[in-house]
Amino acid sequence: FNTDVFVAKQLDYSENCIMSDLKKIADYYDINYRKLKKDDLIQEIVIYECDPSNKILYMNRQQAWLWLRELKEDAKLKHYILF
């Protein structure tokens, strides 16, 4: 467990994600986000992602989000992406 990575991820999510984005990530990981404030949800997500047993799922999500970003930037395909 690396404290620097943990804090860096928390700061990244806090600065770059809105609550709806965090809820999508939580859904992907099957994290219950009901009644959680933004900071609490961020902490749950980061704890999940820092767990070595979740590394494959974390890497899959990173790859899928990258693909989504690329599809949203494509002039033709962005009309079909509702995420």
VOGUNU-410059 format. One record per atom (N, C-alpha, C): residue in three letters; atom name; x, y, z. Coordinates in pm, whole numbers. Layout:
REM residues N
BADO  paba  lumnu       x       y       z
BADO   ALA     CA       X       Y       Z
...
This chain:
REM residues 83
BADO  paba  lumnu       x       y       z
BADO   PHE      N      85    -118       0
BADO   PHE     CA       0       0       0
BADO   PHE      C      89     123       0
BADO   ASN      N      72     208    -100
BADO   ASN     CA     154     329    -116
BADO   ASN      C      68     451     -85
BADO   THR      N     103     522      22
BADO   THR     CA      25     638      66
BADO   THR      C      28     749     -38
BADO   ASP      N     141     769    -104
BADO   ASP     CA     151     876    -205
BADO   ASP      C      56     851    -321
BADO   VAL      N      47     727    -366
BADO   VAL     CA     -44     691    -475
BADO   VAL      C    -189     712    -431
BADO   PHE      N    -219     672    -309
BADO   PHE     CA    -354     687    -255
BADO   PHE      C    -395     834    -254
BADO   VAL      N    -311     919    -202
BADO   VAL     CA    -342    1063    -193
BADO   VAL      C    -350    1124    -333
BADO   ALA      N    -261    1084    -423
BADO   ALA     CA    -262    1137    -559
BADO   ALA      C    -393    1100    -631
BADO   LYS      N    -438     976    -613
BADO   LYS     CA    -564     934    -675
BADO   LYS      C    -682    1011    -616
BADO   GLN      N    -682    1030    -485
BADO   GLN     CA    -790    1106    -421
BADO   GLN      C    -795    1247    -478
BADO   LEU      N    -681    1311    -488
BADO   LEU     CA    -676    1447    -541
BADO   LEU      C    -720    1452    -686
BADO   ASP      N    -678    1355    -765
BADO   ASP     CA    -717    1350    -906
BADO   ASP      C    -868    1338    -921
BADO   TYR      N    -929    1245    -848
BADO   TYR     CA   -1074    1229    -856
BADO   TYR      C   -1146    1353    -804
BADO   SER      N   -1094    1411    -700
BADO   SER     CA   -1158    1528    -641
BADO   SER      C   -1157    1647    -737
BADO   GLU      N   -1047    1665    -806
BADO   GLU     CA   -1032    1780    -895
BADO   GLU      C   -1092    1758   -1034
BADO   ASN      N   -1095    1634   -1081
BADO   ASN     CA   -1129    1609   -1221
BADO   ASN      C   -1261    1536   -1245
BADO   CYS      N   -1331    1497   -1139
BADO   CYS     CA   -1454    1422   -1157
BADO   CYS      C   -1569    1488   -1083
BADO   ILE      N   -1684    1486   -1148
BADO   ILE     CA   -1805    1529   -1079
BADO   ILE      C   -1874    1405   -1024
BADO   MET      N   -1974    1427    -942
BADO   MET     CA   -2039    1315    -872
BADO   MET      C   -2095    1211    -969
BADO   SER      N   -2152    1255   -1081
BADO   SER     CA   -2207    1157   -1176
BADO   SER      C   -2097    1070   -1236
BADO   ASP      N   -1979    1124   -1258
BADO   ASP     CA   -1866    1043   -1306
BADO   ASP      C   -1825     940   -1201
BADO   LEU      N   -1821     984   -1077
BADO   LEU     CA   -1783     894    -968
BADO   LEU      C   -1885     782    -951
BADO   LYS      N   -2011     814    -971
BADO   LYS     CA   -2115     712    -960
BADO   LYS      C   -2100     607   -1070
BADO   LYS      N   -2060     649   -1189
BADO   LYS     CA   -2038     553   -1298
BADO   LYS      C   -1923     459   -1263
BADO   ILE      N   -1817     514   -1207
BADO   ILE     CA   -1703     432   -1165
BADO   ILE      C   -1746     336   -1055
BADO   ALA      N   -1821     387    -959
BADO   ALA     CA   -1868     303    -848
BADO   ALA      C   -1958     190    -900
BADO   ASP      N   -2044     222    -996
BADO   ASP     CA   -2128     117   -1057
BADO   ASP      C   -2042      10   -1122
BADO   TYR      N   -1938      52   -1192
BADO   TYR     CA   -1851     -43   -1259
BADO   TYR      C   -1788    -140   -1157
BADO   TYR      N   -1751     -86   -1041
BADO   TYR     CA   -1688    -168    -937
BADO   TYR      C   -1789    -231    -841
BADO   ASP      N   -1916    -210    -862
BADO   ASP     CA   -2021    -259    -771
BADO   ASP      C   -2005    -203    -629
BADO   ILE      N   -1971     -76    -622
BADO   ILE     CA   -1961      -6    -494
BADO   ILE      C   -2093      66    -470
BADO   ASN      N   -2152      45    -354
BADO   ASN     CA   -2277     112    -319
BADO   ASN      C   -2244     257    -282
BADO   TYR      N   -2302     352    -355
BADO   TYR     CA   -2271     493    -332
BADO   TYR      C   -2387     570    -271
BADO   ARG      N   -2495     500    -237
BADO   ARG     CA   -2609     568    -175
BADO   ARG      C   -2568     629     -42
BADO   LYS      N   -2610     750     -20
BADO   LYS     CA   -2585     826     103
BADO   LYS      C   -2439     860     125
BADO   LEU      N   -2355     847      23
BADO   LEU     CA   -2215     885      36
BADO   LEU      C   -2194    1024     -23
BADO   LYS      N   -2117    1104      47
BADO   LYS     CA   -2078    1234      -6
BADO   LYS      C   -1962    1212    -102
BADO   LYS      N   -1932    1314    -179
BADO   LYS     CA   -1829    1303    -283
BADO   LYS      C   -1697    1253    -226
BADO   ASP      N   -1650    1313    -118
BADO   ASP     CA   -1521    1273     -61
BADO   ASP      C   -1523    1128     -11
BADO   ASP      N   -1635    1087      45
BADO   ASP     CA   -1647     949      93
BADO   ASP      C   -1648     850     -23
BADO   LEU      N   -1717     886    -131
BADO   LEU     CA   -1720     799    -249
BADO   LEU      C   -1582     789    -312
BADO   ILE      N   -1513     901    -318
BADO   ILE     CA   -1376     900    -372
BADO   ILE      C   -1289     806    -290
BADO   GLN      N   -1301     814    -159
BADO   GLN     CA   -1221     727     -73
BADO   GLN      C   -1253     580     -98
BADO   GLU      N   -1379     545    -112
BADO   GLU     CA   -1418     407    -140
BADO   GLU      C   -1360     359    -274
BADO   ILE      N   -1367     444    -375
BADO   ILE     CA   -1313     408    -507
BADO   ILE      C   -1162     387    -500
BADO   VAL      N   -1093     478    -434
BADO   VAL     CA    -947     469    -426
BADO   VAL      C    -905     346    -345
BADO   ILE      N    -975     319    -238
BADO   ILE     CA    -945     198    -160
BADO   ILE      C    -962      74    -248
BADO   TYR      N   -1069      70    -325
BADO   TYR     CA   -1094     -42    -415
BADO   TYR      C    -981     -55    -517
BADO   GLU      N    -943      57    -577
BADO   GLU     CA    -842      53    -682
BADO   GLU      C    -702      21    -629
BADO   CYS      N    -674      55    -505
BADO   CYS     CA    -543      27    -447
BADO   CYS      C    -528    -117    -398
BADO   ASP      N    -638    -189    -392
BADO   ASP     CA    -634    -329    -351
BADO   ASP      C    -576    -413    -465
BADO   PRO      N    -464    -482    -441
BADO   PRO     CA    -401    -560    -547
BADO   PRO      C    -492    -666    -610
BADO   SER      N    -588    -716    -535
BADO   SER     CA    -676    -819    -589
BADO   SER      C    -774    -761    -692
BADO   ASN      N    -785    -628    -699
BADO   ASN     CA    -875    -563    -795
BADO   ASN      C    -800    -501    -913
BADO   LYS      N    -673    -532    -925
BADO   LYS     CA    -589    -468   -1027
BADO   LYS      C    -640    -493   -1168
BADO   ILE      N    -682    -615   -1199
BADO   ILE     CA    -727    -647   -1335
BADO   ILE      C    -852    -569   -1370
BADO   LEU      N    -948    -566   -1279
BADO   LEU     CA   -1071    -490   -1304
BADO   LEU      C   -1041    -341   -1318
BADO   TYR      N    -951    -290   -1234
BADO   TYR     CA    -910    -150   -1243
BADO   TYR      C    -848    -119   -1379
BADO   MET      N    -759    -206   -1426
BADO   MET     CA    -695    -185   -1556
BADO   MET      C    -797    -195   -1669
BADO   ASN      N    -892    -287   -1658
BADO   ASN     CA    -998    -298   -1759
BADO   ASN      C   -1081    -171   -1766
BADO   ARG      N   -1113    -114   -1649
BADO   ARG     CA   -1191      10   -1646
BADO   ARG      C   -1111     125   -1708
BADO   GLN      N    -985     133   -1676
BADO   GLN     CA    -901     239   -1734
BADO   GLN      C    -901     229   -1886
BADO   GLN      N    -886     110   -1938
BADO   GLN     CA    -884      89   -2083
BADO   GLN      C   -1019     125   -2145
BADO   ALA      N   -1127      80   -2083
BADO   ALA     CA   -1260     109   -2136
BADO   ALA      C   -1290     259   -2135
BADO   TRP      N   -1250     328   -2029
BADO   TRP     CA   -1272     473   -2022
BADO   TRP      C   -1190     544   -2129
BADO   LEU      N   -1071     494   -2159
BADO   LEU     CA    -989     551   -2266
BADO   LEU      C   -1059     534   -2400
BADO   TRP      N   -1113     417   -2426
BADO   TRP     CA   -1187     394   -2550
BADO   TRP      C   -1308     486   -2560
BADO   LEU      N   -1380     501   -2449
BADO   LEU     CA   -1496     591   -2450
BADO   LEU      C   -1455     734   -2483
BADO   ARG      N   -1347     779   -2425
BADO   ARG     CA   -1297     915   -2451
BADO   ARG      C   -1264     932   -2599
BADO   GLU      N   -1199     831   -2657
BADO   GLU     CA   -1164     838   -2799
BADO   GLU      C   -1288     838   -2887
BADO   LEU      N   -1388     757   -2852
BADO   LEU     CA   -1512     754   -2930
BADO   LEU      C   -1586     888   -2921
BADO   LYS      N   -1584     949   -2804
BADO   LYS     CA   -1651    1079   -2787
BADO   LYS      C   -1583    1189   -2866
BADO   GLU      N   -1454    1175   -2894
BADO   GLU     CA   -1380    1276   -2970
BADO   GLU      C   -1392    1256   -3121
BADO   ASP      N   -1439    1141   -3164
BADO   ASP     CA   -1455    1113   -3306
BADO   ASP      C   -1579    1187   -3358
BADO   ALA      N   -1561    1262   -3465
BADO   ALA     CA   -1669    1344   -3520
BADO   ALA      C   -1791    1263   -3561
BADO   LYS      N   -1772    1145   -3614
BADO   LYS     CA   -1883    1062   -3660
BADO   LYS      C   -1947     979   -3549
BADO   LEU      N   -1864     922   -3463
BADO   LEU     CA   -1914     829   -3362
BADO   LEU      C   -1967     896   -3235
BADO   LYS      N   -1928    1020   -3210
BADO   LYS     CA   -1969    1084   -3085
BADO   LYS      C   -2120    1097   -3071
BADO   HIS      N   -2192    1091   -3183
BADO   HIS     CA   -2337    1101   -3178
BADO   HIS      C   -2402     974   -3123
BADO   TYR      N   -2328     864   -3122
BADO   TYR     CA   -2383     736   -3077
BADO   TYR      C   -2346     703   -2932
BADO   ILE      N   -2260     783   -2871
BADO   ILE     CA   -2214     757   -2735
BADO   ILE      C   -2302     833   -2637
BADO   LEU      N   -2371     760   -2550
BADO   LEU     CA   -2462     821   -2454
BADO   LEU      C   -2406     822   -2312
BADO   PHE      N   -2288     771   -2293
BADO   PHE     CA   -2228     755   -2162
BADO   PHE      C   -2194     888   -2105
